[in-house]
Amino acid sequence: MLMHNPPHPGEIIQGLFIEPNNLTLTDVAKALNVSPSNFSRLINGKIALSSDMAIRLSRVLGLEPLTWMRMQADYDIWNAQQ
């Protein structure tokens, strides 16, 4: 089965939540109660999504924590197979 490169969760956050709603990374980081620099690293795919962040994202942006974690797992598994 051919699996296409799944996006990092940060790409999903940027493309489906931040850009369409004209939000800033700082505004979302504040709502998540995390540092803007840490959130920026997530958005830019420099760090993996943690379970804590999945819960925070669920509360602020919606989607279930497990949905966020599956996005990270799909991304990680695809990259490990390359």
PyMOL Python script that loads the backbone (N, CA, C, O; Angstrom):
from pymol import cmd

cmd.read_pdbstr("""\
ATOM      1  N   MET A   1       0.850  -1.187   0.000  1.00  0.00           N
ATOM      2  CA  MET A   1       0.000   0.000   0.000  1.00  0.00           C
ATOM      3  C   MET A   1       0.890   1.242   0.000  1.00  0.00           C
ATOM      4  O   MET A   1       1.796   1.370   0.823  1.00  0.00           O
ATOM      5  N   LEU A   2       0.626   2.131  -0.910  1.00  0.00           N
ATOM      6  CA  LEU A   2       1.397   3.366  -1.017  1.00  0.00           C
ATOM      7  C   LEU A   2       0.789   4.416  -0.097  1.00  0.00           C
ATOM      8  O   LEU A   2      -0.389   4.756  -0.206  1.00  0.00           O
ATOM      9  N   MET A   3       1.612   4.917   0.806  1.00  0.00           N
ATOM     10  CA  MET A   3       1.148   5.961   1.718  1.00  0.00           C
ATOM     11  C   MET A   3       1.788   7.276   1.308  1.00  0.00           C
ATOM     12  O   MET A   3       3.001   7.352   1.115  1.00  0.00           O
ATOM     13  N   HIS A   4       0.987   8.286   1.180  1.00  0.00           N
ATOM     14  CA  HIS A   4       1.504   9.591   0.824  1.00  0.00           C
ATOM     15  C   HIS A   4       2.048  10.284   2.059  1.00  0.00           C
ATOM     16  O   HIS A   4       1.620  10.018   3.182  1.00  0.00           O
ATOM     17  N   ASN A   5       2.988  11.167   1.833  1.00  0.00           N
ATOM     18  CA  ASN A   5       3.601  11.892   2.933  1.00  0.00           C
ATOM     19  C   ASN A   5       2.550  12.659   3.726  1.00  0.00           C
ATOM     20  O   ASN A   5       2.032  13.661   3.234  1.00  0.00           O
ATOM     21  N   PRO A   6       2.221  12.218   4.942  1.00  0.00           N
ATOM     22  CA  PRO A   6       1.259  12.971   5.742  1.00  0.00           C
ATOM     23  C   PRO A   6       1.911  14.233   6.297  1.00  0.00           C
ATOM     24  O   PRO A   6       3.107  14.232   6.590  1.00  0.00           O
ATOM     25  N   PRO A   7       1.153  15.294   6.443  1.00  0.00           N
ATOM     26  CA  PRO A   7       1.726  16.536   6.963  1.00  0.00           C
ATOM     27  C   PRO A   7       2.002  16.445   8.461  1.00  0.00           C
ATOM     28  O   PRO A   7       1.342  15.706   9.191  1.00  0.00           O
ATOM     29  N   HIS A   8       2.987  17.211   8.893  1.00  0.00           N
ATOM     30  CA  HIS A   8       3.256  17.364  10.325  1.00  0.00           C
ATOM     31  C   HIS A   8       2.043  18.090  10.923  1.00  0.00           C
ATOM     32  O   HIS A   8       1.438  18.920  10.244  1.00  0.00           O
ATOM     33  N   PRO A   9       1.676  17.798  12.174  1.00  0.00           N
ATOM     34  CA  PRO A   9       0.538  18.493  12.790  1.00  0.00           C
ATOM     35  C   PRO A   9       0.662  20.023  12.726  1.00  0.00           C
ATOM     36  O   PRO A   9      -0.342  20.728  12.633  1.00  0.00           O
ATOM     37  N   GLY A  10       1.885  20.521  12.775  1.00  0.00           N
ATOM     38  CA  GLY A  10       2.091  21.961  12.682  1.00  0.00           C
ATOM     39  C   GLY A  10       1.572  22.543  11.373  1.00  0.00           C
ATOM     40  O   GLY A  10       1.035  23.650  11.343  1.00  0.00           O
ATOM     41  N   GLU A  11       1.740  21.777  10.280  1.00  0.00           N
ATOM     42  CA  GLU A  11       1.228  22.229   8.984  1.00  0.00           C
ATOM     43  C   GLU A  11      -0.299  22.305   8.994  1.00  0.00           C
ATOM     44  O   GLU A  11      -0.889  23.207   8.399  1.00  0.00           O
ATOM     45  N   ILE A  12      -0.923  21.361   9.669  1.00  0.00           N
ATOM     46  CA  ILE A  12      -2.385  21.354   9.782  1.00  0.00           C
ATOM     47  C   ILE A  12      -2.843  22.572  10.582  1.00  0.00           C
ATOM     48  O   ILE A  12      -3.780  23.266  10.188  1.00  0.00           O
ATOM     49  N   ILE A  13      -2.186  22.822  11.692  1.00  0.00           N
ATOM     50  CA  ILE A  13      -2.540  23.975  12.531  1.00  0.00           C
ATOM     51  C   ILE A  13      -2.405  25.263  11.734  1.00  0.00           C
ATOM     52  O   ILE A  13      -3.294  26.114  11.754  1.00  0.00           O
ATOM     53  N   GLN A  14      -1.290  25.398  11.036  1.00  0.00           N
ATOM     54  CA  GLN A  14      -1.045  26.607  10.237  1.00  0.00           C
ATOM     55  C   GLN A  14      -2.085  26.759   9.134  1.00  0.00           C
ATOM     56  O   GLN A  14      -2.676  27.827   8.975  1.00  0.00           O
ATOM     57  N   GLY A  15      -2.308  25.692   8.373  1.00  0.00           N
ATOM     58  CA  GLY A  15      -3.159  25.768   7.195  1.00  0.00           C
ATOM     59  C   GLY A  15      -4.653  25.792   7.458  1.00  0.00           C
ATOM     60  O   GLY A  15      -5.404  26.401   6.697  1.00  0.00           O
ATOM     61  N   LEU A  16      -5.094  25.140   8.524  1.00  0.00           N
ATOM     62  CA  LEU A  16      -6.534  25.043   8.776  1.00  0.00           C
ATOM     63  C   LEU A  16      -7.048  25.951   9.888  1.00  0.00           C
ATOM     64  O   LEU A  16      -8.247  26.217   9.972  1.00  0.00           O
ATOM     65  N   PHE A  17      -6.152  26.421  10.733  1.00  0.00           N
ATOM     66  CA  PHE A  17      -6.606  27.222  11.865  1.00  0.00           C
ATOM     67  C   PHE A  17      -6.016  28.633  11.878  1.00  0.00           C
ATOM     68  O   PHE A  17      -6.754  29.611  12.000  1.00  0.00           O
ATOM     69  N   ILE A  18      -4.705  28.743  11.755  1.00  0.00           N
ATOM     70  CA  ILE A  18      -4.056  30.053  11.896  1.00  0.00           C
ATOM     71  C   ILE A  18      -4.307  30.947  10.689  1.00  0.00           C
ATOM     72  O   ILE A  18      -4.849  32.044  10.826  1.00  0.00           O
ATOM     73  N   GLU A  19      -3.909  30.478   9.498  1.00  0.00           N
ATOM     74  CA  GLU A  19      -4.048  31.316   8.300  1.00  0.00           C
ATOM     75  C   GLU A  19      -5.493  31.686   7.981  1.00  0.00           C
ATOM     76  O   GLU A  19      -5.781  32.866   7.784  1.00  0.00           O
ATOM     77  N   PRO A  20      -6.416  30.716   7.922  1.00  0.00           N
ATOM     78  CA  PRO A  20      -7.794  31.077   7.547  1.00  0.00           C
ATOM     79  C   PRO A  20      -8.476  32.037   8.532  1.00  0.00           C
ATOM     80  O   PRO A  20      -9.382  32.783   8.159  1.00  0.00           O
ATOM     81  N   ASN A  21      -8.030  32.006   9.783  1.00  0.00           N
ATOM     82  CA  ASN A  21      -8.656  32.845  10.807  1.00  0.00           C
ATOM     83  C   ASN A  21      -7.848  34.100  11.115  1.00  0.00           C
ATOM     84  O   ASN A  21      -8.160  34.835  12.052  1.00  0.00           O
ATOM     85  N   ASN A  22      -6.805  34.342  10.316  1.00  0.00           N
ATOM     86  CA  ASN A  22      -5.947  35.516  10.507  1.00  0.00           C
ATOM     87  C   ASN A  22      -5.448  35.642  11.944  1.00  0.00           C
ATOM     88  O   ASN A  22      -5.437  36.729  12.521  1.00  0.00           O
ATOM     89  N   LEU A  23      -5.035  34.506  12.509  1.00  0.00           N
ATOM     90  CA  LEU A  23      -4.497  34.492  13.865  1.00  0.00           C
ATOM     91  C   LEU A  23      -2.984  34.647  13.798  1.00  0.00           C
ATOM     92  O   LEU A  23      -2.371  34.386  12.763  1.00  0.00           O
ATOM     93  N   THR A  24      -2.393  35.069  14.895  1.00  0.00           N
ATOM     94  CA  THR A  24      -0.936  35.093  14.974  1.00  0.00           C
ATOM     95  C   THR A  24      -0.483  33.916  15.835  1.00  0.00           C
ATOM     96  O   THR A  24      -1.244  33.406  16.657  1.00  0.00           O
ATOM     97  N   LEU A  25       0.755  33.494  15.637  1.00  0.00           N
ATOM     98  CA  LEU A  25       1.310  32.430  16.462  1.00  0.00           C
ATOM     99  C   LEU A  25       1.294  32.831  17.928  1.00  0.00           C
ATOM    100  O   LEU A  25       1.038  32.005  18.804  1.00  0.00           O
ATOM    101  N   THR A  26       1.568  34.100  18.189  1.00  0.00           N
ATOM    102  CA  THR A  26       1.583  34.601  19.567  1.00  0.00           C
ATOM    103  C   THR A  26       0.211  34.487  20.208  1.00  0.00           C
ATOM    104  O   THR A  26       0.094  34.075  21.362  1.00  0.00           O
ATOM    105  N   ASP A  27      -0.835  34.852  19.462  1.00  0.00           N
ATOM    106  CA  ASP A  27      -2.199  34.766  19.995  1.00  0.00           C
ATOM    107  C   ASP A  27      -2.569  33.324  20.342  1.00  0.00           C
ATOM    108  O   ASP A  27      -3.139  33.058  21.400  1.00  0.00           O
ATOM    109  N   VAL A  28      -2.243  32.403  19.448  1.00  0.00           N
ATOM    110  CA  VAL A  28      -2.580  31.001  19.692  1.00  0.00           C
ATOM    111  C   VAL A  28      -1.726  30.444  20.827  1.00  0.00           C
ATOM    112  O   VAL A  28      -2.224  29.697  21.670  1.00  0.00           O
ATOM    113  N   ALA A  29      -0.456  30.799  20.852  1.00  0.00           N
ATOM    114  CA  ALA A  29       0.417  30.339  21.945  1.00  0.00           C
ATOM    115  C   ALA A  29      -0.117  30.807  23.290  1.00  0.00           C
ATOM    116  O   ALA A  29      -0.115  30.055  24.265  1.00  0.00           O
ATOM    117  N   LYS A  30      -0.575  32.059  23.336  1.00  0.00           N
ATOM    118  CA  LYS A  30      -1.129  32.597  24.586  1.00  0.00           C
ATOM    119  C   LYS A  30      -2.373  31.810  25.001  1.00  0.00           C
ATOM    120  O   LYS A  30      -2.540  31.480  26.175  1.00  0.00           O
ATOM    121  N   ALA A  31      -3.249  31.511  24.028  1.00  0.00           N
ATOM    122  CA  ALA A  31      -4.461  30.739  24.327  1.00  0.00           C
ATOM    123  C   ALA A  31      -4.116  29.330  24.797  1.00  0.00           C
ATOM    124  O   ALA A  31      -4.825  28.754  25.622  1.00  0.00           O
ATOM    125  N   LEU A  32      -3.033  28.782  24.274  1.00  0.00           N
ATOM    126  CA  LEU A  32      -2.594  27.437  24.664  1.00  0.00           C
ATOM    127  C   LEU A  32      -1.795  27.444  25.965  1.00  0.00           C
ATOM    128  O   LEU A  32      -1.535  26.392  26.550  1.00  0.00           O
ATOM    129  N   ASN A  33      -1.409  28.638  26.411  1.00  0.00           N
ATOM    130  CA  ASN A  33      -0.582  28.800  27.602  1.00  0.00           C
ATOM    131  C   ASN A  33       0.787  28.129  27.436  1.00  0.00           C
ATOM    132  O   ASN A  33       1.276  27.429  28.323  1.00  0.00           O
ATOM    133  N   VAL A  34       1.387  28.374  26.253  1.00  0.00           N
ATOM    134  CA  VAL A  34       2.748  27.904  25.970  1.00  0.00           C
ATOM    135  C   VAL A  34       3.545  29.087  25.433  1.00  0.00           C
ATOM    136  O   VAL A  34       2.968  30.098  25.033  1.00  0.00           O
ATOM    137  N   SER A  35       4.857  28.965  25.424  1.00  0.00           N
ATOM    138  CA  SER A  35       5.683  30.057  24.915  1.00  0.00           C
ATOM    139  C   SER A  35       5.544  30.153  23.394  1.00  0.00           C
ATOM    140  O   SER A  35       5.413  29.134  22.715  1.00  0.00           O
ATOM    141  N   PRO A  36       5.572  31.371  22.864  1.00  0.00           N
ATOM    142  CA  PRO A  36       5.507  31.529  21.406  1.00  0.00           C
ATOM    143  C   PRO A  36       6.647  30.794  20.698  1.00  0.00           C
ATOM    144  O   PRO A  36       6.448  30.251  19.611  1.00  0.00           O
ATOM    145  N   SER A  37       7.828  30.770  21.295  1.00  0.00           N
ATOM    146  CA  SER A  37       8.955  30.094  20.637  1.00  0.00           C
ATOM    147  C   SER A  37       8.722  28.584  20.557  1.00  0.00           C
ATOM    148  O   SER A  37       9.028  27.963  19.540  1.00  0.00           O
ATOM    149  N   ASN A  38       8.187  28.000  21.613  1.00  0.00           N
ATOM    150  CA  ASN A  38       7.888  26.568  21.605  1.00  0.00           C
ATOM    151  C   ASN A  38       6.797  26.264  20.582  1.00  0.00           C
ATOM    152  O   ASN A  38       6.898  25.285  19.842  1.00  0.00           O
ATOM    153  N   PHE A  39       5.765  27.089  20.535  1.00  0.00           N
ATOM    154  CA  PHE A  39       4.676  26.877  19.584  1.00  0.00           C
ATOM    155  C   PHE A  39       5.190  27.038  18.152  1.00  0.00           C
ATOM    156  O   PHE A  39       4.782  26.296  17.259  1.00  0.00           O
ATOM    157  N   SER A  40       6.067  27.986  17.935  1.00  0.00           N
ATOM    158  CA  SER A  40       6.652  28.194  16.617  1.00  0.00           C
ATOM    159  C   SER A  40       7.430  26.961  16.160  1.00  0.00           C
ATOM    160  O   SER A  40       7.362  26.579  14.992  1.00  0.00           O
ATOM    161  N   ARG A  41       8.169  26.341  17.082  1.00  0.00           N
ATOM    162  CA  ARG A  41       8.905  25.118  16.736  1.00  0.00           C
ATOM    163  C   ARG A  41       7.946  24.006  16.315  1.00  0.00           C
ATOM    164  O   ARG A  41       8.245  23.241  15.398  1.00  0.00           O
ATOM    165  N   LEU A  42       6.794  23.914  16.983  1.00  0.00           N
ATOM    166  CA  LEU A  42       5.794  22.916  16.602  1.00  0.00           C
ATOM    167  C   LEU A  42       5.235  23.228  15.218  1.00  0.00           C
ATOM    168  O   LEU A  42       5.169  22.349  14.358  1.00  0.00           O
ATOM    169  N   ILE A  43       4.835  24.467  15.006  1.00  0.00           N
ATOM    170  CA  ILE A  43       4.251  24.877  13.724  1.00  0.00           C
ATOM    171  C   ILE A  43       5.223  24.620  12.572  1.00  0.00           C
ATOM    172  O   ILE A  43       4.808  24.242  11.476  1.00  0.00           O
ATOM    173  N   ASN A  44       6.504  24.824  12.820  1.00  0.00           N
ATOM    174  CA  ASN A  44       7.520  24.658  11.779  1.00  0.00           C
ATOM    175  C   ASN A  44       8.051  23.223  11.678  1.00  0.00           C
ATOM    176  O   ASN A  44       9.000  22.959  10.939  1.00  0.00           O
ATOM    177  N   GLY A  45       7.437  22.304  12.420  1.00  0.00           N
ATOM    178  CA  GLY A  45       7.820  20.900  12.313  1.00  0.00           C
ATOM    179  C   GLY A  45       9.159  20.558  12.932  1.00  0.00           C
ATOM    180  O   GLY A  45       9.733  19.513  12.626  1.00  0.00           O
ATOM    181  N   LYS A  46       9.671  21.430  13.807  1.00  0.00           N
ATOM    182  CA  LYS A  46      10.973  21.202  14.439  1.00  0.00           C
ATOM    183  C   LYS A  46      10.864  20.277  15.647  1.00  0.00           C
ATOM    184  O   LYS A  46      11.837  19.622  16.020  1.00  0.00           O
ATOM    185  N   ILE A  47       9.682  20.223  16.256  1.00  0.00           N
ATOM    186  CA  ILE A  47       9.451  19.333  17.397  1.00  0.00           C
ATOM    187  C   ILE A  47       8.171  18.542  17.152  1.00  0.00           C
ATOM    188  O   ILE A  47       7.299  18.950  16.385  1.00  0.00           O
ATOM    189  N   ALA A  48       8.086  17.414  17.817  1.00  0.00           N
ATOM    190  CA  ALA A  48       6.896  16.571  17.712  1.00  0.00           C
ATOM    191  C   ALA A  48       5.799  17.086  18.642  1.00  0.00           C
ATOM    192  O   ALA A  48       6.063  17.745  19.648  1.00  0.00           O
ATOM    193  N   LEU A  49       4.601  16.772  18.282  1.00  0.00           N
ATOM    194  CA  LEU A  49       3.441  17.097  19.103  1.00  0.00           C
ATOM    195  C   LEU A  49       3.431  16.188  20.323  1.00  0.00           C
ATOM    196  O   LEU A  49       3.516  14.967  20.186  1.00  0.00           O
ATOM    197  N   SER A  50       3.329  16.764  21.507  1.00  0.00           N
ATOM    198  CA  SER A  50       3.262  15.969  22.740  1.00  0.00           C
ATOM    199  C   SER A  50       1.802  15.701  23.101  1.00  0.00           C
ATOM    200  O   SER A  50       0.895  16.356  22.587  1.00  0.00           O
ATOM    201  N   SER A  51       1.588  14.743  23.978  1.00  0.00           N
ATOM    202  CA  SER A  51       0.219  14.466  24.419  1.00  0.00           C
ATOM    203  C   SER A  51      -0.357  15.663  25.172  1.00  0.00           C
ATOM    204  O   SER A  51      -1.551  15.946  25.068  1.00  0.00           O
ATOM    205  N   ASP A  52       0.485  16.366  25.928  1.00  0.00           N
ATOM    206  CA  ASP A  52       0.038  17.571  26.628  1.00  0.00           C
ATOM    207  C   ASP A  52      -0.441  18.627  25.621  1.00  0.00           C
ATOM    208  O   ASP A  52      -1.489  19.247  25.803  1.00  0.00           O
ATOM    209  N   MET A  53       0.344  18.813  24.568  1.00  0.00           N
ATOM    210  CA  MET A  53      -0.039  19.795  23.555  1.00  0.00           C
ATOM    211  C   MET A  53      -1.297  19.354  22.818  1.00  0.00           C
ATOM    212  O   MET A  53      -2.122  20.191  22.453  1.00  0.00           O
ATOM    213  N   ALA A  54      -1.455  18.059  22.594  1.00  0.00           N
ATOM    214  CA  ALA A  54      -2.665  17.554  21.940  1.00  0.00           C
ATOM    215  C   ALA A  54      -3.905  17.920  22.758  1.00  0.00           C
ATOM    216  O   ALA A  54      -4.937  18.289  22.198  1.00  0.00           O
ATOM    217  N   ILE A  55      -3.800  17.819  24.064  1.00  0.00           N
ATOM    218  CA  ILE A  55      -4.926  18.180  24.944  1.00  0.00           C
ATOM    219  C   ILE A  55      -5.176  19.685  24.871  1.00  0.00           C
ATOM    220  O   ILE A  55      -6.322  20.124  24.781  1.00  0.00           O
ATOM    221  N   ARG A  56      -4.110  20.467  24.909  1.00  0.00           N
ATOM    222  CA  ARG A  56      -4.251  21.929  24.812  1.00  0.00           C
ATOM    223  C   ARG A  56      -4.888  22.326  23.475  1.00  0.00           C
ATOM    224  O   ARG A  56      -5.795  23.157  23.439  1.00  0.00           O
ATOM    225  N   LEU A  57      -4.409  21.731  22.381  1.00  0.00           N
ATOM    226  CA  LEU A  57      -4.962  22.040  21.061  1.00  0.00           C
ATOM    227  C   LEU A  57      -6.433  21.664  20.984  1.00  0.00           C
ATOM    228  O   LEU A  57      -7.237  22.388  20.397  1.00  0.00           O
ATOM    229  N   SER A  58      -6.778  20.538  21.574  1.00  0.00           N
ATOM    230  CA  SER A  58      -8.169  20.097  21.583  1.00  0.00           C
ATOM    231  C   SER A  58      -9.062  21.133  22.254  1.00  0.00           C
ATOM    232  O   SER A  58     -10.153  21.434  21.768  1.00  0.00           O
ATOM    233  N   ARG A  59      -8.596  21.674  23.367  1.00  0.00           N
ATOM    234  CA  ARG A  59      -9.378  22.671  24.104  1.00  0.00           C
ATOM    235  C   ARG A  59      -9.497  23.986  23.347  1.00  0.00           C
ATOM    236  O   ARG A  59     -10.539  24.639  23.395  1.00  0.00           O
ATOM    237  N   VAL A  60      -8.429  24.381  22.644  1.00  0.00           N
ATOM    238  CA  VAL A  60      -8.393  25.694  21.999  1.00  0.00           C
ATOM    239  C   VAL A  60      -8.876  25.659  20.552  1.00  0.00           C
ATOM    240  O   VAL A  60      -9.624  26.539  20.126  1.00  0.00           O
ATOM    241  N   LEU A  61      -8.453  24.650  19.797  1.00  0.00           N
ATOM    242  CA  LEU A  61      -8.774  24.606  18.368  1.00  0.00           C
ATOM    243  C   LEU A  61      -9.833  23.572  18.007  1.00  0.00           C
ATOM    244  O   LEU A  61     -10.412  23.624  16.921  1.00  0.00           O
ATOM    245  N   GLY A  62     -10.083  22.643  18.908  1.00  0.00           N
ATOM    246  CA  GLY A  62     -11.031  21.580  18.600  1.00  0.00           C
ATOM    247  C   GLY A  62     -10.290  20.325  18.173  1.00  0.00           C
ATOM    248  O   GLY A  62      -9.065  20.255  18.280  1.00  0.00           O
ATOM    249  N   LEU A  63     -11.008  19.362  17.703  1.00  0.00           N
ATOM    250  CA  LEU A  63     -10.527  18.018  17.378  1.00  0.00           C
ATOM    251  C   LEU A  63     -10.143  17.313  18.671  1.00  0.00           C
ATOM    252  O   LEU A  63      -9.696  17.938  19.633  1.00  0.00           O
ATOM    253  N   GLU A  64     -10.323  16.027  18.669  1.00  0.00           N
ATOM    254  CA  GLU A  64     -10.017  15.230  19.852  1.00  0.00           C
ATOM    255  C   GLU A  64      -8.501  15.100  20.021  1.00  0.00           C
ATOM    256  O   GLU A  64      -7.771  15.099  19.030  1.00  0.00           O
ATOM    257  N   PRO A  65      -8.019  14.991  21.264  1.00  0.00           N
ATOM    258  CA  PRO A  65      -6.580  14.792  21.467  1.00  0.00           C
ATOM    259  C   PRO A  65      -6.026  13.608  20.674  1.00  0.00           C
ATOM    260  O   PRO A  65      -4.923  13.683  20.133  1.00  0.00           O
ATOM    261  N   LEU A  66      -6.788  12.519  20.606  1.00  0.00           N
ATOM    262  CA  LEU A  66      -6.314  11.351  19.857  1.00  0.00           C
ATOM    263  C   LEU A  66      -6.169  11.650  18.372  1.00  0.00           C
ATOM    264  O   LEU A  66      -5.291  11.092  17.713  1.00  0.00           O
ATOM    265  N   THR A  67      -7.013  12.518  17.839  1.00  0.00           N
ATOM    266  CA  THR A  67      -6.894  12.909  16.433  1.00  0.00           C
ATOM    267  C   THR A  67      -5.571  13.627  16.209  1.00  0.00           C
ATOM    268  O   THR A  67      -4.860  13.341  15.245  1.00  0.00           O
ATOM    269  N   TRP A  68      -5.239  14.559  17.098  1.00  0.00           N
ATOM    270  CA  TRP A  68      -3.961  15.256  17.000  1.00  0.00           C
ATOM    271  C   TRP A  68      -2.802  14.269  17.107  1.00  0.00           C
ATOM    272  O   TRP A  68      -1.840  14.365  16.345  1.00  0.00           O
ATOM    273  N   MET A  69      -2.881  13.321  18.042  1.00  0.00           N
ATOM    274  CA  MET A  69      -1.801  12.351  18.240  1.00  0.00           C
ATOM    275  C   MET A  69      -1.679  11.409  17.038  1.00  0.00           C
ATOM    276  O   MET A  69      -0.571  11.002  16.688  1.00  0.00           O
ATOM    277  N   ARG A  70      -2.796  11.059  16.405  1.00  0.00           N
ATOM    278  CA  ARG A  70      -2.740  10.212  15.206  1.00  0.00           C
ATOM    279  C   ARG A  70      -2.031  10.936  14.068  1.00  0.00           C
ATOM    280  O   ARG A  70      -1.293  10.319  13.300  1.00  0.00           O
ATOM    281  N   MET A  71      -2.253  12.246  13.958  1.00  0.00           N
ATOM    282  CA  MET A  71      -1.551  13.019  12.932  1.00  0.00           C
ATOM    283  C   MET A  71      -0.046  12.912  13.135  1.00  0.00           C
ATOM    284  O   MET A  71       0.704  12.713  12.179  1.00  0.00           O
ATOM    285  N   GLN A  72       0.394  13.045  14.389  1.00  0.00           N
ATOM    286  CA  GLN A  72       1.821  12.947  14.691  1.00  0.00           C
ATOM    287  C   GLN A  72       2.333  11.544  14.405  1.00  0.00           C
ATOM    288  O   GLN A  72       3.406  11.377  13.826  1.00  0.00           O
ATOM    289  N   ALA A  73       1.567  10.532  14.812  1.00  0.00           N
ATOM    290  CA  ALA A  73       1.978   9.143  14.581  1.00  0.00           C
ATOM    291  C   ALA A  73       2.075   8.845  13.086  1.00  0.00           C
ATOM    292  O   ALA A  73       3.032   8.208  12.646  1.00  0.00           O
ATOM    293  N   ASP A  74       1.103   9.293  12.307  1.00  0.00           N
ATOM    294  CA  ASP A  74       1.146   9.087  10.850  1.00  0.00           C
ATOM    295  C   ASP A  74       2.394   9.724  10.254  1.00  0.00           C
ATOM    296  O   ASP A  74       3.074   9.121   9.423  1.00  0.00           O
ATOM    297  N   TYR A  75       2.687  10.942  10.683  1.00  0.00           N
ATOM    298  CA  TYR A  75       3.870  11.662  10.210  1.00  0.00           C
ATOM    299  C   TYR A  75       5.152  10.906  10.593  1.00  0.00           C
ATOM    300  O   TYR A  75       6.042  10.724   9.762  1.00  0.00           O
ATOM    301  N   ASP A  76       5.234  10.471  11.850  1.00  0.00           N
ATOM    302  CA  ASP A  76       6.423   9.781  12.339  1.00  0.00           C
ATOM    303  C   ASP A  76       6.635   8.434  11.618  1.00  0.00           C
ATOM    304  O   ASP A  76       7.751   8.110  11.213  1.00  0.00           O
ATOM    305  N   ILE A  77       5.572   7.673  11.467  1.00  0.00           N
ATOM    306  CA  ILE A  77       5.671   6.360  10.826  1.00  0.00           C
ATOM    307  C   ILE A  77       6.080   6.506   9.361  1.00  0.00           C
ATOM    308  O   ILE A  77       6.938   5.770   8.875  1.00  0.00           O
ATOM    309  N   TRP A  78       5.469   7.445   8.669  1.00  0.00           N
ATOM    310  CA  TRP A  78       5.812   7.653   7.257  1.00  0.00           C
ATOM    311  C   TRP A  78       7.291   8.001   7.123  1.00  0.00           C
ATOM    312  O   TRP A  78       7.983   7.472   6.254  1.00  0.00           O
ATOM    313  N   ASN A  79       7.773   8.902   7.996  1.00  0.00           N
ATOM    314  CA  ASN A  79       9.182   9.302   7.920  1.00  0.00           C
ATOM    315  C   ASN A  79      10.120   8.148   8.287  1.00  0.00           C
ATOM    316  O   ASN A  79      11.201   8.024   7.713  1.00  0.00           O
ATOM    317  N   ALA A  80       9.720   7.321   9.220  1.00  0.00           N
ATOM    318  CA  ALA A  80      10.554   6.172   9.612  1.00  0.00           C
ATOM    319  C   ALA A  80      10.664   5.157   8.478  1.00  0.00           C
ATOM    320  O   ALA A  80      11.671   4.458   8.361  1.00  0.00           O
ATOM    321  N   GLN A  81       9.641   5.076   7.651  1.00  0.00           N
ATOM    322  CA  GLN A  81       9.642   4.123   6.540  1.00  0.00           C
ATOM    323  C   GLN A  81      10.471   4.615   5.355  1.00  0.00           C
ATOM    324  O   GLN A  81      10.800   3.826   4.468  1.00  0.00           O
ATOM    325  N   GLN A  82      10.808   5.882   5.324  1.00  0.00           N
ATOM    326  CA  GLN A  82      11.539   6.416   4.173  1.00  0.00           C
ATOM    327  C   GLN A  82      13.004   6.049   4.211  1.00  0.00           C
ATOM    328  O   GLN A  82      13.758   6.423   3.312  1.00  0.00           O
TER     329      GLN A  82
END
""", "prot")
cmd.dss("prot")
cmd.show_as("cartoon", "prot")
cmd.util.cbc("prot")
cmd.orient("prot")
